[in-house]
Amino acid sequence: MSELRNNSDASRYEMDEQGQTSWADYRLQGERLYIDHVESPVALRGTGAAGRLMKALAQDAKDRGLKITPICGYAAAWLRRSPDYRDLVA
């Protein structure tokens, strides 16, 4: 597993595991991070890869003082289930 990458040119966070990349498409507007879509390759689904990506992404947002608006249903559900990051939801 690798560390979180912010690929700002593509407006997406990325994390590699087992030679494959999970990602989260985003838009940054001011102090708000909109998470439009989270996806893991088929081979990583069910392994928790998307959850690890979301945790790293949420921690990055917290460290940067950003609020998160989840557009993606998965991102919204993950944030609801994560008490350490629930306060980031705007």
Contacts in CASP RR format, 6 or more apart in sequence:
PFRMAT RR
TARGET T0000
AUTHOR 0000-0000-0000
METHOD contacts of the structure
MODEL  1
MSELRNNSDASRYEMDEQGQTSWADYRLQGERLYIDHVESPVALRGTGAA
GRLMKALAQDAKDRGLKITPICGYAAAWLRRSPDYRDLVA
1 15 0 8 1.000
1 16 0 8 1.000
1 17 0 8 1.000
1 52 0 8 1.000
2 15 0 8 1.000
2 16 0 8 1.000
2 17 0 8 1.000
3 15 0 8 1.000
3 56 0 8 1.000
4 13 0 8 1.000
4 14 0 8 1.000
4 15 0 8 1.000
4 53 0 8 1.000
4 56 0 8 1.000
4 57 0 8 1.000
4 60 0 8 1.000
5 13 0 8 1.000
5 14 0 8 1.000
5 15 0 8 1.000
6 13 0 8 1.000
6 60 0 8 1.000
7 13 0 8 1.000
7 14 0 8 1.000
7 23 0 8 1.000
11 25 0 8 1.000
11 26 0 8 1.000
11 27 0 8 1.000
11 28 0 8 1.000
12 23 0 8 1.000
12 24 0 8 1.000
12 25 0 8 1.000
12 26 0 8 1.000
13 23 0 8 1.000
13 24 0 8 1.000
13 26 0 8 1.000
13 53 0 8 1.000
13 56 0 8 1.000
13 57 0 8 1.000
13 60 0 8 1.000
14 21 0 8 1.000
14 22 0 8 1.000
14 23 0 8 1.000
15 21 0 8 1.000
15 22 0 8 1.000
15 23 0 8 1.000
15 49 0 8 1.000
15 52 0 8 1.000
15 53 0 8 1.000
15 56 0 8 1.000
16 22 0 8 1.000
17 44 0 8 1.000
17 47 0 8 1.000
17 49 0 8 1.000
17 52 0 8 1.000
18 43 0 8 1.000
18 44 0 8 1.000
20 40 0 8 1.000
20 41 0 8 1.000
20 43 0 8 1.000
20 44 0 8 1.000
21 41 0 8 1.000
22 38 0 8 1.000
22 39 0 8 1.000
22 40 0 8 1.000
22 41 0 8 1.000
22 44 0 8 1.000
22 49 0 8 1.000
22 50 0 8 1.000
22 52 0 8 1.000
22 53 0 8 1.000
23 38 0 8 1.000
23 39 0 8 1.000
23 53 0 8 1.000
24 35 0 8 1.000
24 37 0 8 1.000
24 38 0 8 1.000
24 39 0 8 1.000
24 53 0 8 1.000
24 54 0 8 1.000
24 57 0 8 1.000
24 72 0 8 1.000
24 75 0 8 1.000
25 35 0 8 1.000
25 36 0 8 1.000
25 37 0 8 1.000
25 38 0 8 1.000
26 33 0 8 1.000
26 34 0 8 1.000
26 35 0 8 1.000
26 36 0 8 1.000
27 33 0 8 1.000
27 34 0 8 1.000
27 36 0 8 1.000
28 34 0 8 1.000
28 66 0 8 1.000
31 65 0 8 1.000
31 66 0 8 1.000
31 67 0 8 1.000
32 66 0 8 1.000
32 67 0 8 1.000
32 68 0 8 1.000
32 69 0 8 1.000
32 90 0 8 1.000
33 61 0 8 1.000
33 66 0 8 1.000
33 67 0 8 1.000
33 68 0 8 1.000
33 69 0 8 1.000
34 68 0 8 1.000
34 69 0 8 1.000
34 70 0 8 1.000
34 71 0 8 1.000
35 57 0 8 1.000
35 68 0 8 1.000
35 69 0 8 1.000
35 70 0 8 1.000
35 71 0 8 1.000
35 72 0 8 1.000
35 75 0 8 1.000
36 71 0 8 1.000
36 72 0 8 1.000
37 71 0 8 1.000
37 72 0 8 1.000
38 50 0 8 1.000
38 53 0 8 1.000
38 54 0 8 1.000
38 72 0 8 1.000
38 74 0 8 1.000
38 75 0 8 1.000
38 78 0 8 1.000
39 50 0 8 1.000
40 47 0 8 1.000
40 48 0 8 1.000
40 49 0 8 1.000
40 50 0 8 1.000
40 53 0 8 1.000
44 50 0 8 1.000
50 74 0 8 1.000
50 78 0 8 1.000
51 78 0 8 1.000
54 74 0 8 1.000
54 75 0 8 1.000
54 78 0 8 1.000
54 79 0 8 1.000
54 82 0 8 1.000
55 82 0 8 1.000
55 85 0 8 1.000
58 68 0 8 1.000
58 79 0 8 1.000
58 82 0 8 1.000
58 84 0 8 1.000
58 85 0 8 1.000
58 88 0 8 1.000
59 85 0 8 1.000
61 67 0 8 1.000
61 68 0 8 1.000
61 88 0 8 1.000
62 85 0 8 1.000
62 88 0 8 1.000
66 88 0 8 1.000
67 88 0 8 1.000
67 89 0 8 1.000
67 90 0 8 1.000
68 75 0 8 1.000
68 79 0 8 1.000
68 85 0 8 1.000
68 88 0 8 1.000
68 89 0 8 1.000
68 90 0 8 1.000
69 89 0 8 1.000
69 90 0 8 1.000
70 76 0 8 1.000
70 78 0 8 1.000
70 79 0 8 1.000
70 89 0 8 1.000
79 85 0 8 1.000
79 86 0 8 1.000
79 88 0 8 1.000
79 89 0 8 1.000
80 86 0 8 1.000
END
